[in-house]
Amino acid sequence: MKYLLLIYLEENALSQTEREECYVKSAQLTQQLNSNGQYLATAPLHPVATATSVRVRDGKSLVTDGPFAETREQLGGFFLINAQDLDEAIAIAARIPAVQVGTVEIRPVIEVADLPEH
């Protein structure tokens, strides 16, 4: 089953050096997941100040700068993985370096027929 692991943290929770270390450790985890056949995708995100939100109401697009909601922790990145079950996904989430200063939300992915493979 596919799971999306959403990484939330305060943008200033890590110094630049700690952030770079986090990227290195995340790349190492990605290599391990890849060798186990569990890796599908991962990426850190640019700061929330670069976000743009789009809503369509009554057929009109409303575009605003910034995230959809103001929160203490922002979405900072993700892992898309294959895992046997939720317990295995939890074990992987616990290995993501940013979980030490933030939160990882685990969401099962709905498999929809006729979507293109990448």
C-alpha positions in Angstrom: 0.0 0.0 0.0 1.2 3.5 -0.7 1.5 6.1 2.1 2.2 9.8 1.9 4.3 11.0 4.9 3.8 14.7 5.3 6.5 16.5 7.2 5.4 19.5 9.3 7.7 21.7 11.2 8.3 25.3 12.2 10.3 26.9 9.4 12.9 28.2 11.9 13.2 25.0 13.8 16.5 24.2 12.2 19.6 26.3 11.5 21.0 26.2 8.0 23.6 23.7 9.1 21.0 21.5 10.8 18.8 21.7 7.7 21.7 20.6 5.5 22.4 17.7 7.9 18.7 16.8 7.7 18.9 16.7 3.9 21.9 14.4 4.0 20.2 12.0 6.5 17.0 12.1 4.5 19.0 11.1 1.4 20.5 8.2 3.3 17.0 7.1 4.4 15.8 7.4 0.8 18.7 5.2 -0.4 17.7 2.5 2.2 14.0 2.7 1.3 14.9 2.5 -2.4 17.0 -0.7 -1.8 14.0 -2.2 0.0 11.6 -1.3 -2.8 9.7 1.1 -0.6 10.8 4.4 -2.1 8.5 6.2 -4.5 9.3 9.9 -4.2 10.5 12.6 -1.7 11.2 16.3 -1.7 11.7 19.2 0.7 9.6 22.3 -0.1 10.6 25.9 -0.3 9.5 28.2 2.6 5.9 28.9 3.1 6.5 32.5 1.9 6.8 31.1 -1.6 3.4 29.4 -1.5 0.4 30.4 -3.6 -3.1 29.2 -2.8 -5.9 28.8 -5.4 -9.6 28.6 -4.8 -12.4 28.5 -7.4 -15.7 29.9 -6.2 -18.7 30.5 -8.5 -16.4 29.7 -11.5 -13.9 32.4 -10.6 -10.3 31.7 -9.5 -9.1 33.4 -6.4 -5.3 33.4 -6.1 -3.6 34.5 -2.9 0.0 34.5 -1.7 0.9 32.3 1.1 -0.4 29.0 2.6 -4.1 28.1 2.9 -4.1 28.3 6.7 -2.0 30.0 9.2 -0.5 27.4 11.5 2.5 27.1 13.8 4.0 24.2 11.8 4.1 24.3 8.0 4.3 21.6 5.4 8.0 21.3 4.8 8.3 18.2 2.6 7.1 14.7 2.0 7.9 11.0 1.4 5.8 8.8 -0.8 6.4 5.2 0.2 5.3 1.6 -0.2 4.6 -0.1 3.1 2.9 -3.4 4.0 0.7 -1.7 6.6 0.3 1.3 8.9 2.7 -0.1 11.4 5.5 -0.3 8.8 4.6 3.3 7.6 4.9 4.5 11.3 8.3 2.8 11.6 9.5 4.6 8.5 8.0 7.9 9.6 9.9 7.6 12.9 13.2 7.4 10.9 12.7 10.7 9.0 15.2 13.2 10.5 12.7 16.1 10.7 10.5 14.1 13.0 12.9 15.1 15.8 11.7 18.7 15.6 8.4 18.4 13.9 5.5 16.1 13.1 5.0 13.5 10.3 1.4 12.9 9.3 0.8 9.6 7.6 -2.0 9.3 5.0 -2.8 6.2 3.0 -3.0 6.9 -0.7 -6.2 6.0 -2.6 -5.3 4.1 -5.8 -7.4 5.5 -8.6 -7.7 3.4 -11.9 -6.6 4.9 -15.2 -4.1 7.4 -13.8 -0.8 7.5 -15.8 2.3 5.9 -14.3 5.3 8.2 -14.1 
